[in-house]
Every structure is written in C-alpha cells, then in structure tokens.
C-alpha cells in the first residue's frame, strides 16, 4: 500500500477529525450499525483513502476484513497504526492513536463504511423516520426529508471493487476509497 501524503501524523489526524465534526446546523450522525452478516459476502481489502475537507487533502491506508461473524479495520498513516476497529454486530471495540482527536469516532467510520458497502435493502430496513436511500446505477444517495445528505459514486460492482467516492454534503467532506482485493 502507498501513502503519498507528506504531512506529519498529527496533521493527518486533525484533518480526519474534520470528517467527524458536526456543523452547527446539522443533526447528529445517523448511527448506522448493521451486522457484518448483512453485507452478504466475505470481503478482505486493502484500501487507500483520501479525505478532502476545507481545501485540505489527507491520505491513509487501511486493511478491511468483513466475515459474517465480524468486521475488522486497521488504519495506517506513515506505516503507523492510527485506528483499529472490531465489530461483531453487537459490540464494537476500537483503539485510537493518542494523537487522534476525540472527534474521530469509530462509530462514524463504521457508518461511512456500511453506507458505502452494505446492500441498500439492509440499510433501508434500519433507517429512522424521514430517511431513505436510493441506488441508481453506480450511484447511491442517502436522503433526509428529501434532501440529499450523502452521495456515493462507484466505479464498478461489486461495491468494494474499484474506486468509491463518498460526498458527505452534511458534514462537507469527500472520502475517496481505492479498493484492492487482498493479495493484489
């Protein structure tokens, strides 16, 4: 995996904190927590993530494994682990680098991952009143009261192949995920 960022780890971690921070007018995050089995597949990926927010671009690498019984994610910056997450569908445990700001919540990372990868039907079943999700070709849109809050574009199917671009309109950030199957 490659890391093309030339910033120090704390700078990256502060930028990632911006992804999770709530604009003053925005309600709390959705709180999506689907069972790993709801993905309907076993997936093992290497990912390169690019976070764009407020004119900043930061990058990190991740390893993701989803099995029916659990999900594991490890995030690396400059070869150093900065975040790990384990979720069995009931309990989530996470570890964070000491420099990782409190605003970067494992729950938000899990939510973006599940919005991006899990089937629309599984997500739609658990959405609170006022929320809906639509898939149209290689685009997925999450709505709150008919206002688009997240738009996700895929370069290919299945969703975990190729490049995925998540535009979070509510929190004003873009997350680009370049997926490579394990062993590539």
C-alpha positions as CSV (number, residue, x, y, z in Angstrom):
1,X,0.0,0.0,0.0
2,X,1.2,3.5,-0.7
3,X,0.9,6.6,1.3
4,X,1.5,9.8,-0.7
5,X,0.9,12.3,2.0
6,X,3.9,14.4,3.2
7,X,2.3,15.7,6.4
8,X,3.1,14.5,9.9
9,X,0.7,12.1,11.6
10,X,-0.9,14.7,13.9
11,X,-1.8,16.9,10.9
12,X,-3.5,13.9,9.2
13,X,-5.3,13.1,12.4
14,X,-6.6,16.6,12.8
15,X,-7.8,16.7,9.3
16,X,-9.6,13.4,9.8
17,X,-11.3,15.0,12.9
18,X,-12.9,17.4,10.5
19,X,-14.7,14.5,8.8
20,X,-16.5,13.7,12.0
21,X,-17.2,17.1,13.4
22,X,-20.7,18.3,13.2
23,X,-21.6,21.6,11.5
24,X,-23.6,23.8,13.9
25,X,-26.9,23.4,11.9
26,X,-26.5,19.6,11.3
27,X,-28.3,17.0,13.5
28,X,-26.3,14.1,14.9
29,X,-25.0,11.3,12.7
30,X,-27.3,8.5,11.6
31,X,-25.8,5.9,13.9
32,X,-25.9,3.0,11.5
33,X,-24.7,-0.3,12.9
34,X,-25.6,-3.2,10.7
35,X,-24.5,-6.8,11.4
36,X,-21.4,-7.9,9.4
37,X,-23.5,-10.8,8.0
38,X,-25.9,-8.2,6.4
39,X,-23.2,-7.5,3.8
40,X,-23.9,-10.9,2.3
41,X,-20.3,-11.5,1.5
42,X,-16.9,-12.1,2.9
43,X,-14.5,-9.3,1.9
44,X,-10.8,-8.7,2.5
45,X,-9.5,-5.5,1.1
46,X,-6.5,-3.2,1.1
47,X,-7.7,0.4,0.8
48,X,-6.2,3.8,0.1
49,X,-8.3,6.6,1.5
50,X,-8.1,10.2,0.5
51,X,-10.0,12.7,2.7
52,X,-10.8,16.2,1.3
53,X,-12.2,18.9,3.5
54,X,-11.9,22.7,3.6
55,X,-9.2,22.7,1.0
56,X,-7.1,20.0,2.7
57,X,-6.2,16.6,1.3
58,X,-5.0,13.9,3.6
59,X,-4.4,10.2,2.9
60,X,-4.1,7.0,4.7
61,X,-4.1,3.3,4.1
62,X,-6.5,0.7,5.6
63,X,-7.0,-3.0,5.7
64,X,-10.6,-4.2,6.0
65,X,-11.9,-7.7,6.6
66,X,-15.6,-8.5,6.8
67,X,-16.8,-12.0,7.7
68,X,-20.3,-12.9,8.6
69,X,-19.3,-13.0,12.3
70,X,-17.2,-9.8,12.5
71,X,-15.6,-6.8,10.8
72,X,-12.1,-5.6,11.4
73,X,-10.5,-2.4,10.2
74,X,-6.9,-1.1,10.7
75,X,-6.0,2.4,9.6
76,X,-2.3,3.3,8.9
77,X,-0.6,6.6,8.4
78,X,3.1,6.6,7.5
79,X,3.2,2.9,8.4
80,X,1.9,3.5,11.9
81,X,-1.4,2.3,13.2
82,X,-3.7,5.2,14.0
83,X,-7.0,3.4,14.3
84,X,-8.4,-0.1,14.7
85,X,-12.0,-1.2,14.9
86,X,-13.6,-4.6,15.6
87,X,-17.4,-5.1,15.3
88,X,-19.3,-8.3,15.8
89,X,-22.7,-6.9,15.1
90,X,-23.4,-6.3,18.8
91,X,-20.4,-4.8,20.3
92,X,-17.7,-2.5,18.8
93,X,-14.3,-2.1,20.2
94,X,-11.8,0.4,18.9
95,X,-8.3,1.7,19.5
96,X,-7.0,5.1,18.5
97,X,-3.6,6.7,18.4
98,X,-3.1,9.1,21.3
99,X,-2.9,12.0,18.7
100,X,-6.2,11.0,17.1
101,X,-8.7,13.8,18.1
102,X,-11.8,12.7,20.0
103,X,-14.0,14.0,17.1
104,X,-12.8,11.0,15.0
105,X,-15.3,8.4,16.3
106,X,-15.1,4.8,15.4
107,X,-18.9,4.8,15.1
108,X,-18.7,7.4,12.2
109,X,-16.0,5.3,10.5
110,X,-18.3,2.2,10.7
111,X,-21.3,4.2,9.4
112,X,-19.4,5.5,6.3
113,X,-18.1,2.0,5.6
114,X,-21.6,0.5,5.9
115,X,-23.3,3.2,3.9
116,X,-20.7,2.6,1.2
117,X,-20.6,-1.2,1.1
118,X,-23.7,-2.8,2.5
119,X,-26.8,-3.5,0.3
120,X,-29.4,-0.8,0.0
121,X,-32.1,-3.1,1.3
122,X,-30.2,-3.8,4.6
123,X,-29.6,-0.1,5.2
124,X,-33.2,0.8,4.3
125,X,-34.6,-1.6,6.9
126,X,-33.0,0.2,9.8
127,X,-33.3,3.9,8.7
128,X,-35.1,6.2,11.1
129,X,-38.3,8.0,10.1
130,X,-37.5,10.7,7.5
131,X,-34.5,8.9,6.0
132,X,-34.4,7.0,2.7
133,X,-31.7,5.5,0.5
134,X,-31.8,5.1,-3.3
135,X,-29.5,3.3,-5.7
136,X,-29.4,4.3,-9.3
137,X,-26.8,2.5,-11.4
138,X,-23.4,3.2,-9.9
139,X,-24.7,6.0,-7.6
140,X,-26.2,5.7,-4.1
141,X,-27.9,8.7,-2.4
142,X,-29.0,9.0,1.2
143,X,-31.8,11.5,1.9
144,X,-33.1,13.1,5.0
145,X,-36.6,14.7,4.4
146,X,-36.0,14.6,0.6
147,X,-32.7,16.5,0.9
148,X,-29.6,14.6,-0.3
149,X,-27.1,14.3,2.6
150,X,-24.7,11.8,1.2
151,X,-23.9,10.8,-2.4
152,X,-21.8,7.8,-3.2
153,X,-20.4,7.0,-6.6
154,X,-18.9,3.6,-7.6
155,X,-16.6,2.9,-10.5
156,X,-17.6,-0.8,-10.6
157,X,-19.7,-3.5,-9.0
158,X,-19.5,-5.2,-6.5
159,X,-19.3,-2.0,-4.4
160,X,-15.9,-3.0,-2.9
161,X,-14.1,-3.1,-6.2
162,X,-12.5,-0.2,-7.9
163,X,-12.9,3.4,-6.6
164,X,-15.7,4.7,-4.4
165,X,-16.3,8.4,-3.8
166,X,-18.5,9.4,-0.8
167,X,-19.5,13.0,-0.8
168,X,-21.0,13.9,2.6
169,X,-22.9,17.1,1.9
170,X,-24.0,17.5,5.5
171,X,-20.5,17.4,7.0
172,X,-18.8,18.8,3.9
173,X,-16.2,16.3,3.2
174,X,-15.3,13.9,0.4
175,X,-13.8,10.4,1.0
176,X,-12.3,8.6,-2.0
177,X,-11.6,4.9,-1.4
178,X,-9.4,3.0,-3.8
179,X,-10.1,-0.7,-3.1
180,X,-7.7,-3.5,-4.0
181,X,-8.5,-7.2,-3.2
182,X,-6.2,-8.8,-0.7
183,X,-3.2,-10.2,-2.4
184,X,-3.3,-7.7,-5.3
